[in-house]
Amino acid sequence: MSKLAIDGGSRVFAEDVNFEVWPPVYPEVAEKLTQIYMSHKWSFYGAEEMKFAENFAQYHDAKFGTFMVNGTTTLESALKALGIGPGDEVIVPSWTWMATGMAPLYVGATPVFVDGEKDTFCMDPAAFEAAITPRTRAVIPVHLFGSMADIEKICAIAAKHGIRVIEDCAHAHGGKWNGKGVGSFGDVGSFSFQQSKIMTAGEGGLCTTSDEELFDRIGRFSHIGYALGSKQGKPAAPPAMDLDCRNYRCTEFQAVILQDQLERLEADSLRRKANADYLHAELNKIPGIKTQAPGRCATMQSYYVFGITVDPAVLKEGKTKADVLAALNAEGAVEVFAGWGAVTWKQRLWNVSPERFRVESFETVEDIILNRIMLADIRWLNGERSLCEKLVEAFRKVMEEYSK
């Protein structure tokens, strides 16, 4: 057994990993951005915006797409378009970025947090159904990290109870469940293009739907009441009286960047999937290590990050997940990290008084968060197979030393 680097031994990664800078950039896209700049036409239902929104929706098997400023406004817009408001409850997963829980608050509704599954980490359909009350109007399952919520089961439960479904696909661009794109199963799909996402323009978001009326309401809510394709200063018929509309417009610049990434998405997804398949196969051979299960019906599992768990029961007395992470980083696996570190309502930026939300169940995911989870950055999946082989070697070395 070789001595761990944290104890003075040689590192698995003899040199620091030279990861590709994220996000990748391309000279031809820079030329297109220059053309947009020189055109003086930067926003307000521009040609690039309309083209990207339509193409992105079609890629995910939805009829319509509405492009806007970020993936938080997309959630708010979806809820508002569905008529969710004060007195209503919206069921959300206990483990997600806080925007999923904040969006119901923005429209005056109450978020209700429920537990996730121990293998996918995504919303547990049974926990969702157990939390339903007469006030439940919507559910927001999240396709988390490198897995998918059991969207068919969740949609079936929702349909039985008359509940609307908003898919949070911020981590799932290009994902397919039984050959059908994420964001096309529920009433609305919500995507984010923030700096760290699989597709990114620094910021941006998009709602998908196949319901023409919802499409109109989402578009008007996010575009100060203007109907699709309206000219600035010349609105058509006014929006519905219940839509107190916002200005959540994005620009032609973001659309150009994202259209290029959309054209590369299938090839990029296949490359990441090949490396992910290798990591699933090899890491799961190491006693005490288990990878996050892909969506159980995933025909294309996209990856925001790659989830890995350590079983505390196999570790020597006194050793914890934090020790495993520290030892991995000492071996040079520096882009393996602990993640958000808390369930949604315990995250540092969550400043909502307890009477404004309800916690129904969370024990499974809290155990994963506190004691088990490690996340590998997406750049491991974008890189050469040799990097993944070294990562497996680092995990094997650390676990051989730290296991009982």
DRENKOL-308345 format. One line per 3 residues: their letters; for each residue x, y, z of C-alpha. Coordinates in nm, 2 decimals, decimal comma. Example, Ala and Ser with C-alpha at 12.3 -4.5 7.8 and 13.67 -1.06 7.14 Angstrom:
<tilums>
AS) 1,23 -0,45 0,78 ~ 1,37 -0,11 0,71 .
</tilums>
This chain:
<tilums>
MSK) 0,00 0,00 0,00 ~ 0,15 0,33 -0,11 ~ 0,17 0,62 0,15 .
LAI) -0,10 0,88 0,11 ~ 0,01 1,22 -0,02 ~ -0,16 1,39 0,28 .
DGG) 0,09 1,19 0,50 ~ 0,39 1,28 0,29 ~ 0,37 1,02 0,01 .
SRV) 0,38 1,08 -0,36 ~ 0,07 1,21 -0,53 ~ -0,14 1,01 -0,78 .
FAE) -0,14 1,33 -0,99 ~ 0,23 1,41 -1,02 ~ 0,14 1,74 -1,17 .
DVN) -0,16 1,97 -1,12 ~ -0,45 1,88 -1,35 ~ -0,46 2,12 -1,65 .
FEV) -0,84 2,14 -1,68 ~ -1,00 2,31 -1,98 ~ -1,11 2,66 -1,87 .
WPP) -1,49 2,67 -1,82 ~ -1,69 2,77 -2,02 ~ -1,52 2,69 -2,35 .
VYP) -1,50 2,97 -2,60 ~ -1,48 2,97 -2,98 ~ -1,35 3,24 -3,22 .
EVA) -1,64 3,20 -3,47 ~ -1,88 3,28 -3,19 ~ -1,68 3,60 -3,10 .
EKL) -1,73 3,70 -3,47 ~ -2,10 3,66 -3,45 ~ -2,11 3,86 -3,13 .
TQI) -1,93 4,14 -3,30 ~ -2,18 4,13 -3,58 ~ -2,47 4,16 -3,33 .
YMS) -2,29 4,45 -3,16 ~ -2,25 4,64 -3,49 ~ -2,61 4,57 -3,59 .
HKW) -2,75 4,80 -3,31 ~ -3,02 4,54 -3,26 ~ -2,95 4,38 -2,93 .
SFY) -3,29 4,29 -2,77 ~ -3,67 4,28 -2,78 ~ -3,78 3,97 -2,97 .
GAE) -3,47 3,97 -3,18 ~ -3,41 3,72 -3,46 ~ -3,14 3,53 -3,26 .
EMK) -3,35 3,52 -2,95 ~ -3,65 3,38 -3,14 ~ -3,43 3,13 -3,33 .
FAE) -3,26 2,99 -3,01 ~ -3,58 2,97 -2,81 ~ -3,75 2,77 -3,08 .
NFA) -3,45 2,54 -3,15 ~ -3,39 2,47 -2,78 ~ -3,75 2,38 -2,72 .
QYH) -3,76 2,14 -3,02 ~ -3,43 1,98 -2,90 ~ -3,61 1,89 -2,58 .
DAK) -3,93 1,78 -2,75 ~ -4,14 2,08 -2,65 ~ -4,34 2,30 -2,89 .
FGT) -4,25 2,64 -2,74 ~ -3,96 2,82 -2,57 ~ -3,94 3,15 -2,39 .
FMV) -3,60 3,30 -2,34 ~ -3,53 3,52 -2,03 ~ -3,27 3,65 -1,80 .
NGT) -3,20 3,36 -1,56 ~ -3,33 3,02 -1,43 ~ -3,49 3,18 -1,12 .
TTL) -3,72 3,41 -1,32 ~ -3,82 3,10 -1,53 ~ -3,95 2,93 -1,22 .
ESA) -4,13 3,24 -1,11 ~ -4,28 3,30 -1,46 ~ -4,40 2,94 -1,48 .
LKA) -4,57 2,96 -1,14 ~ -4,73 3,29 -1,22 ~ -4,85 3,17 -1,56 .
LGI) -5,01 2,87 -1,39 ~ -5,20 3,10 -1,15 ~ -5,01 2,99 -0,84 .
GPG) -5,03 3,25 -0,56 ~ -5,11 3,33 -0,20 ~ -5,27 3,04 -0,01 .
DEV) -5,13 2,78 -0,24 ~ -4,86 2,52 -0,16 ~ -4,58 2,41 -0,40 .
IVP) -4,39 2,09 -0,32 ~ -4,02 2,11 -0,38 ~ -3,72 1,88 -0,30 .
SWT) -3,53 1,93 0,02 ~ -3,20 1,92 -0,17 ~ -3,17 2,17 -0,44 .
WMA) -3,03 2,52 -0,49 ~ -3,25 2,77 -0,30 ~ -3,40 2,93 -0,61 .
TGM) -3,63 2,63 -0,64 ~ -3,77 2,70 -0,29 ~ -3,76 3,08 -0,33 .
APL) -3,97 3,09 -0,65 ~ -4,30 2,99 -0,48 ~ -4,23 3,27 -0,22 .
YVG) -4,20 3,52 -0,50 ~ -4,56 3,46 -0,61 ~ -4,69 3,44 -0,25 .
ATP) -4,72 3,07 -0,22 ~ -4,57 2,83 0,04 ~ -4,29 2,59 -0,05 .
VFV) -4,32 2,25 0,11 ~ -3,99 2,05 0,13 ~ -3,99 1,67 0,08 .
DGE) -3,72 1,41 0,09 ~ -3,52 1,26 -0,20 ~ -3,42 0,90 -0,30 .
KDT) -3,10 0,75 -0,16 ~ -2,97 0,64 -0,50 ~ -3,07 0,93 -0,74 .
FCM) -3,09 1,21 -0,47 ~ -3,39 1,35 -0,66 ~ -3,74 1,40 -0,53 .
DPA) -3,89 1,08 -0,39 ~ -4,23 1,03 -0,55 ~ -4,37 0,87 -0,24 .
AFE) -4,26 1,16 -0,02 ~ -4,42 1,40 -0,28 ~ -4,75 1,22 -0,26 .
AAI) -4,74 1,20 0,12 ~ -4,70 1,58 0,14 ~ -5,01 1,66 -0,07 .
TPR) -5,28 1,87 0,10 ~ -5,60 2,04 -0,03 ~ -5,38 2,35 -0,08 .
TRA) -5,12 2,18 -0,30 ~ -5,13 2,34 -0,65 ~ -4,79 2,25 -0,80 .
VIP) -4,48 2,04 -0,77 ~ -4,12 2,13 -0,89 ~ -3,91 1,81 -0,92 .
VHL) -3,54 1,88 -0,99 ~ -3,32 1,67 -1,21 ~ -3,02 1,70 -0,98 .
FGS) -2,64 1,68 -1,05 ~ -2,61 1,37 -1,27 ~ -2,96 1,21 -1,24 .
MAD) -3,32 1,26 -1,32 ~ -3,62 1,27 -1,10 ~ -3,87 0,99 -1,17 .
IEK) -4,07 1,22 -1,39 ~ -4,32 0,98 -1,52 ~ -4,42 0,86 -1,17 .
ICA) -4,43 1,22 -1,04 ~ -4,65 1,34 -1,33 ~ -4,88 1,04 -1,28 .
IAA) -4,92 1,13 -0,91 ~ -4,97 1,50 -1,00 ~ -5,24 1,42 -1,26 .
KHG) -5,43 1,20 -1,01 ~ -5,45 1,50 -0,76 ~ -5,49 1,78 -1,02 .
IRV) -5,15 1,93 -0,95 ~ -4,94 2,12 -1,20 ~ -4,58 2,01 -1,28 .
IED) -4,28 2,24 -1,34 ~ -3,96 2,05 -1,42 ~ -3,65 2,22 -1,29 .
CAH) -3,40 2,12 -1,55 ~ -3,12 2,36 -1,45 ~ -2,87 2,07 -1,44 .
AHG) -3,01 1,86 -1,72 ~ -2,96 2,03 -2,07 ~ -2,99 1,76 -2,33 .
GKW) -3,12 1,49 -2,10 ~ -3,36 1,23 -2,23 ~ -3,60 1,00 -2,04 .
NGK) -3,71 0,70 -2,24 ~ -3,60 0,90 -2,55 ~ -3,81 1,21 -2,46 .
GVG) -3,64 1,54 -2,36 ~ -3,65 1,67 -2,01 ~ -3,86 1,98 -1,98 .
SFG) -4,14 1,82 -2,20 ~ -4,31 1,60 -1,94 ~ -4,46 1,85 -1,70 .
DVG) -4,67 2,16 -1,78 ~ -4,35 2,37 -1,80 ~ -3,98 2,30 -1,81 .
SFS) -3,73 2,55 -1,65 ~ -3,37 2,58 -1,76 ~ -3,08 2,79 -1,64 .
FQQ) -2,78 2,92 -1,84 ~ -2,59 3,06 -1,54 ~ -2,20 3,05 -1,56 .
SKI) -2,15 2,70 -1,42 ~ -2,42 2,53 -1,61 ~ -2,39 2,27 -1,89 .
MTA) -2,49 2,54 -2,14 ~ -2,41 2,89 -2,03 ~ -2,41 3,25 -2,15 .
GEG) -2,30 3,38 -1,81 ~ -2,67 3,42 -1,73 ~ -3,00 3,33 -1,90 .
GLC) -3,29 3,10 -1,86 ~ -3,57 2,94 -2,07 ~ -3,91 2,80 -2,02 .
TTS) -4,03 2,51 -2,24 ~ -4,40 2,41 -2,28 ~ -4,63 2,25 -2,53 .
DEE) -4,93 2,44 -2,41 ~ -4,99 2,74 -2,63 ~ -5,19 2,94 -2,37 .
LFD) -4,92 2,88 -2,11 ~ -4,66 2,99 -2,37 ~ -4,85 3,32 -2,42 .
RIG) -4,88 3,38 -2,05 ~ -4,52 3,30 -1,97 ~ -4,40 3,53 -2,26 .
RFS) -4,62 3,82 -2,16 ~ -4,53 3,79 -1,79 ~ -4,16 3,80 -1,86 .
HIG) -4,19 4,06 -2,14 ~ -4,39 4,35 -1,97 ~ -4,71 4,22 -2,12 .
YAL) -4,60 4,22 -2,49 ~ -4,72 3,93 -2,70 ~ -4,47 3,72 -2,89 .
GSK) -4,30 3,91 -3,17 ~ -4,45 4,25 -3,08 ~ -4,25 4,56 -3,18 .
QGK) -4,12 4,78 -2,91 ~ -4,37 5,06 -2,83 ~ -4,65 4,88 -3,02 .
PAA) -4,80 4,62 -2,79 ~ -5,09 4,42 -2,93 ~ -5,38 4,32 -2,70 .
PPA) -5,31 4,37 -2,33 ~ -5,22 4,08 -2,10 ~ -5,47 3,91 -1,87 .
MDL) -5,56 4,11 -1,56 ~ -5,41 3,85 -1,33 ~ -5,06 3,89 -1,48 .
DCR) -4,87 4,17 -1,31 ~ -4,60 4,14 -1,57 ~ -4,22 4,18 -1,53 .
NYR) -3,93 4,27 -1,75 ~ -3,71 3,95 -1,76 ~ -3,58 3,99 -2,12 .
CTE) -3,25 3,85 -2,23 ~ -3,05 3,97 -2,52 ~ -2,93 3,87 -2,87 .
FQA) -2,57 3,83 -2,73 ~ -2,67 3,55 -2,50 ~ -2,88 3,38 -2,77 .
VIL) -2,59 3,37 -3,01 ~ -2,36 3,21 -2,75 ~ -2,62 2,95 -2,65 .
QDQ) -2,73 2,86 -3,01 ~ -2,37 2,76 -3,08 ~ -2,36 2,55 -2,76 .
LER) -2,69 2,39 -2,85 ~ -2,54 2,28 -3,19 ~ -2,25 2,12 -2,99 .
LEA) -2,47 1,97 -2,72 ~ -2,52 1,62 -2,85 ~ -2,15 1,56 -2,91 .
DSL) -2,06 1,71 -2,58 ~ -2,32 1,50 -2,40 ~ -2,19 1,18 -2,56 .
RRK) -1,84 1,26 -2,46 ~ -1,94 1,33 -2,10 ~ -2,16 1,02 -2,09 .
ANA) -1,87 0,80 -2,20 ~ -1,64 0,92 -1,92 ~ -1,93 0,90 -1,67 .
DYL) -2,00 0,54 -1,77 ~ -1,64 0,46 -1,70 ~ -1,65 0,63 -1,36 .
HAE) -1,97 0,45 -1,27 ~ -1,82 0,11 -1,36 ~ -1,48 0,16 -1,19 .
LNK) -1,57 0,36 -0,88 ~ -1,85 0,12 -0,78 ~ -1,59 -0,16 -0,76 .
IPG) -1,42 0,02 -0,46 ~ -1,57 -0,10 -0,13 ~ -1,75 0,19 0,04 .
IKT) -1,78 0,40 -0,27 ~ -2,10 0,44 -0,47 ~ -2,19 0,67 -0,75 .
QAP) -2,51 0,87 -0,79 ~ -2,75 0,65 -0,99 ~ -2,84 0,80 -1,33 .
GRC) -3,21 0,85 -1,40 ~ -3,36 0,50 -1,40 ~ -3,51 0,55 -1,75 .
ATM) -3,24 0,78 -1,88 ~ -3,15 0,72 -2,25 ~ -2,93 1,03 -2,24 .
QSY) -2,81 1,12 -1,89 ~ -2,66 1,47 -1,89 ~ -2,42 1,57 -1,61 .
YVF) -2,39 1,90 -1,43 ~ -2,15 1,74 -1,19 ~ -2,07 1,37 -1,11 .
GIT) -2,21 1,25 -0,77 ~ -2,01 1,01 -0,56 ~ -2,09 0,88 -0,20 .
VDP) -1,87 0,73 0,07 ~ -2,02 0,49 0,32 ~ -1,92 0,61 0,67 .
AVL) -1,97 0,26 0,80 ~ -1,66 0,13 0,61 ~ -1,43 0,41 0,74 .
KEG) -1,18 0,36 1,02 ~ -1,27 0,50 1,35 ~ -1,23 0,88 1,36 .
KTK) -1,24 0,91 0,97 ~ -1,51 1,10 0,80 ~ -1,61 1,22 0,45 .
ADV) -1,41 1,53 0,52 ~ -1,10 1,33 0,57 ~ -1,16 1,14 0,24 .
LAA) -1,20 1,47 0,06 ~ -0,89 1,62 0,21 ~ -0,69 1,31 0,12 .
LNA) -0,82 1,31 -0,24 ~ -0,73 1,68 -0,28 ~ -0,38 1,61 -0,15 .
EGA) -0,34 1,34 -0,42 ~ -0,41 1,62 -0,67 ~ -0,78 1,55 -0,73 .
VEV) -0,86 1,91 -0,65 ~ -1,19 1,94 -0,83 ~ -1,37 1,70 -0,60 .
FAG) -1,57 1,89 -0,34 ~ -1,85 1,87 -0,09 ~ -2,13 2,07 -0,27 .
WGA) -2,38 2,30 -0,11 ~ -2,34 2,15 0,23 ~ -2,70 2,18 0,36 .
VTW) -3,06 2,11 0,28 ~ -3,22 2,41 0,11 ~ -3,36 2,60 0,41 .
KQR) -3,03 2,56 0,60 ~ -2,82 2,72 0,32 ~ -2,64 3,04 0,42 .
LWN) -2,83 3,27 0,18 ~ -3,17 3,14 0,28 ~ -3,32 3,41 0,51 .
VSP) -3,68 3,32 0,51 ~ -3,87 3,31 0,84 ~ -4,00 2,95 0,92 .
ERF) -4,36 3,04 0,91 ~ -4,34 3,10 0,54 ~ -4,24 2,75 0,44 .
RVE) -4,30 2,39 0,56 ~ -4,06 2,10 0,60 ~ -4,23 1,76 0,54 .
SFE) -3,93 1,52 0,51 ~ -3,56 1,54 0,45 ~ -3,38 1,27 0,65 .
TVE) -3,24 1,07 0,36 ~ -3,09 1,36 0,17 ~ -2,95 1,53 0,49 .
DII) -2,76 1,21 0,57 ~ -2,62 1,21 0,21 ~ -2,52 1,58 0,24 .
LNR) -2,36 1,57 0,58 ~ -2,20 1,23 0,57 ~ -2,16 1,09 0,22 .
IML) -2,16 1,32 -0,08 ~ -1,86 1,42 -0,29 ~ -1,90 1,59 -0,63 .
ADI) -1,66 1,58 -0,92 ~ -1,66 1,89 -1,14 ~ -1,79 1,85 -1,49 .
RWL) -1,44 1,91 -1,63 ~ -1,35 1,56 -1,53 ~ -1,61 1,44 -1,78 .
NGE) -1,50 1,68 -2,05 ~ -1,14 1,58 -2,03 ~ -0,93 1,28 -2,15 .
RSL) -1,01 0,93 -2,02 ~ -0,66 0,92 -1,86 ~ -0,78 1,19 -1,61 .
CEK) -1,07 0,97 -1,51 ~ -0,84 0,67 -1,47 ~ -0,62 0,88 -1,24 .
LVE) -0,93 0,99 -1,04 ~ -1,03 0,63 -0,99 ~ -0,67 0,55 -0,88 .
AFR) -0,68 0,83 -0,62 ~ -1,01 0,71 -0,48 ~ -0,88 0,35 -0,46 .
KVM) -0,56 0,46 -0,29 ~ -0,74 0,67 -0,03 ~ -1,01 0,41 0,05 .
EEY) -0,75 0,13 0,09 ~ -0,59 0,34 0,36 ~ -0,90 0,48 0,53 .
SK) -1,13 0,17 0,52 ~ -1,15 -0,06 0,82 .
</tilums>
